[in-house]
Amino acid sequence: MKTNKLFLMLVLLIMNSFSIQAQNNEEEKLNLPGDNLNLYAVLNLFQESETLELFEKNLNAEDSKINNLDLNNDEKIDYIKVIDNVEGDTHFIVLQVAINDKENQDVAVFSVSKDENKQIQIQLIGDEELYGKDYIIEPKSEDATAQGSTPNPGYSTNTTNSDGKTVVVEKTVIVQVSAWPVVNYIYAPAYVRWNSPWYWGYYPSYWNPWRPYYWHHYYGYHSHWHSHYHGRYHSGRYYRTPLYRNNYYSRNRIYSTTVRSNRDIGKYNKTYSRPETRKDGSDEFTRTNKNSTRPTYPSTRNSGNINTPNRTNNNSTRPSTRPSTRPTTKPATRPATRPTTKPSTRPATKPATKPATRPATRPTTKPATRPATRPAVKNNSRTTKKTAF
């Protein structure tokens, strides 16, 4: 009898565990397009990168398993470009997607600022079209820990339910932002502002879009890193840089009416339609990350020129009318230097004399038809008369 009761209690506990897990699973997604770009994973990649160019490369690498966005619903992953907007000692590093040849959509923005004491603060803010209002991720620091901040509802682990709120109970890791390689890179005196050269239909040769995963598969994969992510980052309660609202959000933020329309009519909801794929994502993690305690990326160190342009692959639905490369110099039909002399069709020197058809000198005498001298008298009769007087 006791054995049966114990067995029944065990079955109930297991069922309750699955029920709680399923409930937490539903609470952790935002039901917004941003669910398919885990900003905790993005911030972790940013911390591991040495330059913005390498950060962009690994963010869009299929092996990184970070980018799962398909905002234009063409069944292909969207390329995320990185654009740094610099205002004094503040960097607004924007992650942006080309929706079509006329529209772009900001996905998220890194706000990196240095105060008068040379202290650096960083936040990753999800765009409200994709994540809702005030979705802020930031590194855990001493002042943030003292404030008792709680994590965002998405992507949490080792949690307990307290008054209906999800609270992290694991040990906090203090993150020193100033030691990040990419932070030292953007504040170096020789830094040249990074502005991604790619645009709709014109992408780097290393990138070929793939078919996006269902959200549960994506979540099942990244759930194994939750302890790592939430040990280092948490949600922020306020914007640490006043310039975010006044300068970036009010003046420079870009959003797509296509994305807003797709979100409002529920076009992105199909990504949540395969909950059974969560196990597939978890199994994929197990196969590719054996004995790994932290995320690794294909290339976080500079391995030469990765800025090789190319069109998307031939199977892509994106337009291929743009040139495969941008010209590095002006067209070859233009002369490299200006001619040192005038065209050879012009005579080298002016003629020494006038044309030969014109007489060299004027005639010295008048035409021979005119008498050389005037006659002495006009007639003999008049002369005779004058002599008689």
Residue pairs with C-beta under 8 A, 6 or more apart in sequence:
24 159
24 166
25 219
25 278
27 153
27 166
28 153
28 154
28 155
28 156
28 219
29 35
29 154
29 215
29 219
29 272
30 131
30 132
30 135
30 153
30 154
31 269
31 272
32 130
32 131
32 132
32 263
32 268
33 69
33 71
33 129
33 130
33 259
33 262
33 263
33 268
34 107
34 108
34 126
34 127
34 130
34 131
34 132
34 135
35 154
35 215
35 218
35 219
35 271
36 68
36 69
36 70
36 212
36 215
36 218
36 271
37 66
37 67
37 68
37 69
37 80
37 107
37 108
37 130
38 66
38 154
38 155
38 218
38 222
38 229
39 108
39 124
39 126
39 131
39 135
39 137
40 137
40 155
40 225
40 229
40 230
40 233
41 66
41 222
41 225
41 229
41 295
42 59
42 66
42 95
42 108
42 124
43 124
43 137
43 139
43 233
44 225
44 228
44 229
44 232
44 233
44 295
45 55
45 58
45 59
45 64
45 66
45 295
45 297
46 55
46 110
46 124
46 180
46 182
47 139
47 175
47 180
47 182
47 232
48 181
48 295
48 297
48 300
49 55
49 58
49 181
49 182
49 300
50 181
50 182
50 185
50 300
50 301
50 302
51 182
51 185
51 194
51 302
52 82
52 84
52 93
52 182
52 185
52 186
52 194
53 82
53 194
53 306
53 307
54 299
54 300
54 301
54 302
54 306
55 82
55 182
56 80
56 81
56 82
56 196
57 204
57 206
57 299
57 306
58 64
58 66
58 297
58 298
58 299
58 300
59 66
59 67
59 80
59 82
59 95
60 67
60 77
60 79
60 80
60 207
61 206
61 297
61 298
61 299
62 77
62 210
63 297
63 298
64 297
64 298
65 218
65 221
65 222
67 77
67 78
67 80
68 77
68 212
68 213
68 215
68 218
69 77
69 78
69 80
69 97
69 107
69 212
70 76
70 77
70 78
70 212
71 78
71 97
71 99
71 105
71 130
71 256
71 258
71 259
71 262
72 78
72 99
72 100
72 258
73 262
73 267
73 268
74 317
74 318
75 211
75 212
75 317
76 209
76 210
76 211
76 212
76 316
76 317
76 318
77 209
77 210
77 211
77 212
78 97
78 98
78 99
78 209
79 97
79 98
79 198
79 203
79 207
79 209
80 95
80 96
80 97
80 107
81 95
81 96
81 97
81 98
81 196
81 198
81 199
82 93
82 94
82 95
82 96
82 194
82 196
83 93
83 94
83 96
83 194
83 195
83 196
84 91
84 92
84 93
84 94
84 186
84 193
84 194
84 195
85 91
85 92
85 93
85 94
85 248
85 252
86 92
86 193
87 243
87 247
89 113
89 114
89 187
90 111
90 112
90 113
90 114
90 241
90 243
91 110
91 111
91 112
91 113
91 186
92 109
92 110
92 111
92 112
92 243
92 244
92 247
92 248
92 252
93 109
93 110
93 112
93 186
94 106
94 108
94 109
94 110
94 248
94 252
95 106
95 107
95 108
95 109
95 110
96 104
96 105
96 106
96 107
96 254
97 104
97 105
97 107
98 104
98 199
98 200
99 105
99 256
99 258
99 259
100 200
100 258
101 200
101 201
101 319
103 256
103 257
103 258
104 254
104 256
105 127
105 129
105 130
105 254
105 255
105 256
105 259
106 127
106 253
106 254
106 255
107 126
107 127
107 130
108 124
108 125
108 126
108 127
108 130
108 131
109 124
109 125
109 127
109 244
109 248
110 122
110 123
110 124
110 125
111 121
111 122
111 123
111 124
111 125
111 239
111 240
111 241
111 243
111 244
111 248
112 120
112 121
112 122
112 183
112 186
113 120
113 121
113 122
113 240
113 241
113 243
114 120
114 187
115 121
119 178
120 177
120 178
120 183
120 187
121 138
121 177
121 240
121 241
122 138
122 139
122 177
122 183
123 136
123 137
123 138
123 236
123 239
123 240
123 241
124 136
124 137
124 138
125 135
125 136
125 137
125 239
125 244
126 132
126 135
126 136
126 137
127 253
127 255
128 134
128 135
129 255
129 256
129 259
129 260
129 263
130 259
135 152
135 235
136 235
136 236
136 237
136 238
136 239
137 152
137 233
137 234
137 235
137 236
138 144
138 233
138 234
138 235
138 236
138 240
139 175
139 177
139 232
139 233
140 172
140 173
140 174
140 175
140 231
140 232
140 233
140 234
141 174
141 175
141 177
142 174
144 234
144 236
145 172
145 174
147 237
149 234
149 235
149 236
149 237
150 165
150 166
150 167
150 168
150 234
150 235
151 166
151 167
151 168
151 230
151 234
151 235
152 234
152 235
153 166
155 222
155 223
155 226
155 229
155 230
156 166
156 168
156 226
156 230
157 168
157 170
157 223
157 226
157 227
157 230
158 168
158 169
158 170
158 226
158 227
158 230
159 166
159 167
159 168
159 169
160 167
160 169
168 230
168 234
170 227
170 230
170 231
171 231
172 231
173 231
173 232
175 232
175 233
177 183
178 184
185 191
197 307
197 309
197 326
198 204
198 309
200 318
200 319
201 311
201 312
201 318
201 319
201 320
201 321
201 322
202 309
202 311
202 322
202 323
202 326
203 309
203 310
203 311
203 312
204 306
204 307
204 308
204 309
204 310
205 308
205 309
205 310
206 306
206 308
207 312
208 312
208 313
208 316
209 312
209 313
209 316
209 318
212 271
213 221
213 277
213 281
214 271
214 272
214 273
214 274
214 277
215 271
215 272
216 272
216 274
216 275
216 276
216 277
216 278
216 281
217 274
217 277
217 278
217 280
217 281
217 284
218 281
219 278
219 281
220 277
220 278
220 279
220 280
220 281
220 282
220 284
220 285
221 281
221 282
221 284
221 285
222 281
223 282
224 282
224 285
224 286
224 289
225 294
225 295
228 293
228 294
228 295
239 245
262 268
289 296
309 324
309 325
309 326
310 324
310 325
311 320
311 322
311 324
312 318
312 320
314 320
353 360
377 383
